[in-house]
Amino acid sequence: FTYLNIVEVEVHYCNSSKYTTGVMRVTQANVPGYDSIYFAAFKYRGASAQGYEKKSYAIKMREADGVTSKDVEFFGLRSDNNWILDAMAVDQACMRNRVSTDLWNDFATPPYHKRAGFEKKARHGTRGEFAEVYLNGKYHGLYCFTEKMDRKQLKLKKLEEATATKAP
């Protein structure tokens, strides 16, 4: 009935301060048999967006124990444990953020460490896919399932503090 990806979220309670464990079923459009159920933790995302009826969600993928992080790949995007379901609540066309970020990805200068050949897989913008979202069995609308912009996306390594030696 739809040509888009489908994300079904089952979570009994959600707020903006603490992650709540639930389950998520992901069905990729035009890929038969791709209908997996995952354990995940959810919370509302975005302080100013809390006033809107359609909320954005931060998602942390979990193992079956509900505690241990689990990296999962969705829709040909990176494998990660942190994802965003962007509600696009103020965007009537439901595409402004995704289109502008995709344009940025096309013309922006790559990070210096990618240009120098150190990290060939570094990305300077997020990628995402549109999905129809069902929340607790009810249709909730069109969302953008998006990667997070973080150290992992940019392929940045943590700096190790130099061990200072004291003179005797």
C-alpha positions as CSV (number, residue, x, y, z in Angstrom):
1,F,0.0,0.0,0.0
2,T,3.1,2.3,0.1
3,Y,6.3,2.6,-1.8
4,L,8.1,3.9,1.2
5,N,9.9,2.2,4.0
6,I,7.8,1.3,7.1
7,V,8.9,1.7,10.7
8,E,6.7,0.4,13.4
9,V,7.5,1.5,17.0
10,E,6.0,0.0,20.1
11,V,6.9,1.9,23.2
12,H,4.5,2.4,26.1
13,Y,5.8,5.6,27.5
14,C,8.2,8.2,26.1
15,N,9.6,11.6,27.3
16,S,12.5,13.9,26.5
17,S,14.7,13.2,29.6
18,K,15.1,9.5,29.7
19,Y,15.2,6.6,27.2
20,T,12.4,4.1,27.4
21,T,12.8,0.5,26.1
22,G,10.5,-0.7,23.3
23,V,10.6,-2.6,20.0
24,M,10.9,-1.5,16.5
25,R,10.0,-3.3,13.3
26,V,11.6,-2.1,10.1
27,T,10.3,-3.0,6.6
28,Q,12.4,-1.8,3.7
29,A,10.4,-0.8,0.6
30,N,10.9,-3.1,-2.4
31,V,13.0,-5.7,-0.5
32,P,11.0,-8.8,0.1
33,G,11.5,-10.5,3.5
34,Y,13.2,-7.5,5.1
35,D,11.0,-7.3,8.1
36,S,13.1,-7.4,11.2
37,I,12.2,-6.7,14.8
38,Y,14.7,-4.9,17.0
39,F,14.9,-3.9,20.7
40,A,15.5,-0.2,21.1
41,A,15.3,2.7,23.5
42,F,13.4,5.8,22.6
43,K,13.1,9.4,23.8
44,Y,11.7,12.6,22.4
45,R,14.3,14.7,20.5
46,G,14.4,18.5,20.3
47,A,13.5,20.9,23.0
48,S,11.5,23.4,20.9
49,A,9.7,20.6,19.1
50,Q,8.1,19.3,22.3
51,G,5.1,21.5,21.8
52,Y,4.2,19.8,18.5
53,E,1.8,16.9,18.3
54,K,4.2,15.0,16.0
55,K,7.4,14.4,18.0
56,S,10.9,13.5,16.7
57,Y,12.6,10.5,18.4
58,A,16.2,9.7,19.3
59,I,16.7,5.9,19.0
60,K,19.3,3.8,20.6
61,M,19.5,0.2,19.3
62,R,19.8,-2.5,22.0
63,E,20.5,-6.2,22.3
64,A,17.6,-8.4,23.6
65,D,18.7,-7.7,27.2
66,G,17.5,-4.1,26.7
67,V,20.8,-2.7,28.0
68,T,23.7,-3.5,25.7
69,S,24.2,-1.3,22.6
70,K,23.9,-2.9,19.2
71,D,25.0,-1.5,15.8
72,V,22.4,-2.1,13.1
73,E,22.4,-1.0,9.4
74,F,19.1,0.4,7.9
75,F,18.3,1.3,4.3
76,G,21.9,1.0,3.1
77,L,23.1,3.7,5.6
78,R,25.9,3.2,8.1
79,S,25.8,0.6,10.8
80,D,25.2,2.4,14.1
81,N,23.4,2.2,17.4
82,N,22.1,5.8,17.4
83,W,19.4,6.9,14.9
84,I,17.0,9.8,14.5
85,L,13.3,9.7,13.5
86,D,12.8,13.3,12.3
87,A,9.2,14.3,12.4
88,M,9.6,17.3,10.1
89,A,6.7,18.8,12.1
90,V,7.1,22.4,10.9
91,D,7.9,21.5,7.3
92,Q,4.6,21.2,5.5
93,A,6.3,19.6,2.4
94,C,8.1,17.1,4.7
95,M,11.4,17.4,2.7
96,R,13.2,20.6,3.5
97,N,15.8,19.2,6.0
98,R,16.5,16.1,3.9
99,V,16.8,17.9,0.5
100,S,19.0,20.7,2.0
101,T,21.3,18.2,3.7
102,D,21.5,16.1,0.5
103,L,22.4,19.2,-1.5
104,W,25.1,20.0,1.1
105,N,26.5,16.5,0.8
106,D,26.8,17.0,-3.0
107,F,28.7,20.2,-3.0
108,A,30.4,20.7,0.4
109,T,34.2,20.3,0.8
110,P,35.0,17.0,2.4
111,P,36.7,17.1,5.8
112,Y,40.5,17.6,5.7
113,H,41.4,14.1,6.8
114,K,39.3,12.6,4.0
115,R,40.9,14.9,1.4
116,A,44.4,13.9,2.7
117,G,43.4,10.3,2.3
118,F,43.5,9.3,5.9
119,E,39.8,8.5,6.3
120,K,38.2,7.6,2.9
121,K,34.8,6.8,4.4
122,A,34.4,10.1,6.4
123,R,31.2,11.9,5.7
124,H,30.5,15.6,6.2
125,G,26.8,15.3,6.3
126,T,24.1,12.9,7.3
127,R,22.0,10.6,5.1
128,G,18.5,9.5,5.6
129,E,15.5,7.8,4.1
130,F,11.8,8.6,4.3
131,A,9.6,6.2,6.1
132,E,5.9,5.8,7.1
133,V,5.8,5.5,10.9
134,Y,3.4,3.6,13.0
135,L,3.4,4.3,16.7
136,N,1.8,1.7,19.0
137,G,-0.3,0.4,16.1
138,K,-1.5,3.7,14.8
139,Y,-0.3,5.6,11.8
140,H,1.8,8.5,12.9
141,G,2.9,10.1,9.6
142,L,5.9,10.5,7.3
143,Y,9.3,10.7,9.0
144,C,12.9,10.8,7.9
145,F,15.0,8.0,9.3
146,T,18.4,9.7,9.6
147,E,21.9,9.1,10.7
148,K,23.4,11.2,13.6
149,M,26.1,13.7,12.9
150,D,28.8,12.6,15.3
151,R,32.4,11.5,15.6
152,K,31.6,8.2,14.0
153,Q,30.2,9.9,10.9
154,L,33.2,12.1,10.5
155,K,35.6,9.2,11.3
156,L,37.3,11.3,14.0
157,K,39.4,9.5,16.6
158,K,39.6,10.5,20.2
159,L,42.7,12.3,21.2
160,E,44.7,10.4,23.8
161,E,46.1,12.7,26.5
162,A,49.8,12.8,26.5
163,T,51.3,11.4,29.6
164,A,53.2,14.2,31.3
165,T,56.4,13.3,33.0
166,K,57.6,15.3,35.9
167,A,61.2,16.1,36.4
168,P,62.7,14.7,39.6
